[in-house]
């Protein structure tokens, strides 16, 4: 039904308008009487073989919703009904901000991809906490944190620590996002010394809490081999808990969409099928070069169970989807989980 009816209708709308329309529709429909039972029967699928313990947390399945879809924690209970093993909110910043001027989200149907330059648009960390306090689902929550656009890089630590302290009682793990291409100069924080300083400060702030939470680093797919080696060294030295690989890319070289259209869209992070190969390469490199020293969450171009399996075989412990759900629909979560169970059963024969 999604691909034949809903998707064509949504794709007639401006992408950001379609996103907000979908949110409103989900909020209304999913909370109707009997809706939970229907959705559970349609999209529900769990199996003990899918359960995993990663960085000390027990996941009922390894399929997560990537950050960016539900930035402000508006749909935690509703998205949990679709069967996600975990949901990552954010990127959240200390203060609310509008993000970049519109239009800032673009579809590339020929490549089954998206370009966004949202710019950390969100209602601020405290507003998200108010919604997290009222969530009913027990789904694991990740808090993806960043800095406000107006905060200079030399003061970025303060923003990340602020978000961590505010969110700490309400999420299960944290993600330090320094890899979005849509906040000016943010990716400079991926350089060795600034990154080590930032992660050390966030880790120290985390350990001041009674029960420290796992801390992960989200990295770009555009890093060089030398930069990836630095990431491995920093993750091990700072003793954070893992890496999310990868964020969106600024590379346009693999696209089939016309150059004229790409140039008319302009800057932004590219996600979708075109990112699958590179994100898997990054996962494999980190896994091998670190000798499996830390868990990796794989994200980028996952549109099927086979795509998820490739990430896991490359060294990922968990996976996340976003663009794949836009193009394939909510049944993708169930389809991936069924495919993973078949894969695990085949491995154990």
CORGINOR-V347626 format. One line per field, one symbol per residue. phi: phi as a letter, one per 30 degrees, with the letter a starting at -180 (. if undefined). psi: psi as a letter, one per 30 degrees, with the letter a starting at -180 (. if undefined). burial: b if it has 24 or more other C-alpha atoms within 12 Angstrom, else e. A space follows every 10 residues. Layout:
phi: ???
psi: ???
burial: ???
This chain:
phi: .dddcddedd ddceeddddd ddedddeddd cdeidedddd ddcdabaedd dbcbhicccd accccdejdc echdbedddd ddjddabccj dcbecdbdid dddbbbcbed chbbbbbeih dadjddddde dddcdcdced bccdcbcded ddedcdeedd dedddddedc bcacbdcccd dcceiddddd dededddddd ddddddddde becebccccd dcddeddddd eeddddddid clbcbbddcc dcdcdceedd dddddidkcc bkeddedddd ddeddddddc hhdadbccbk icbadddddd ddddkdcbbb baeedddcjd dedddddddd dddddddcd
psi: eeefdeeeee fflkeeeeee eeeeeeeeef glkfeeeeee eefkjlkfff kkjkhgkjkf lgjlkllfei eghfheeeee ffgkflkkla kklekkkfal klkgkkkief ghlkkkhehh klgleeeeee eefgkflgkk kkjkkallef klefgeeeee eeeeeefeff lfllkjjggk ggkkgeffff leeeeeeeee eeeeeeffle jklkklkkll fgkleeeeee eeeeeeefhl fakkjlallf kgfgkfkkee eeefeallkk laeffeeeee eeeeeeeeff hhfllkkkkj gjgleeeeee eeffgkelll ldeeeeeflf feeeeeeeee eeeeeeeg.
burial: eeeeeeeeeb beeebbebbe ebbeebeeeb eeeeebeebe eebbbbeebb beebbebebb bbbbbbbbbb bbbbbbbbbb bbbbbbbbbb bbbbbbbebe eeebbbbbbe bbbbbbbbbb bbbbbbbbbe bbeeeeebbb bbbbbbbbbb eebeebbbbb bbbbbbbbbb bbbbbbbbbb bbbbebbbbb bbebbbbbbb bbbebbeeee ebbbbbbbbb bbbeeebbeb bbbbbbebbb bbbbbbbbbb ebeebeeeee ebeebebbbb bbbbbbbbbb bbbbbbbeeb eebbbbbbbb bbbbbebbbb bbbbbbbbbb bbbbbbbbbb bbbbbbbbbb beeeeeeee
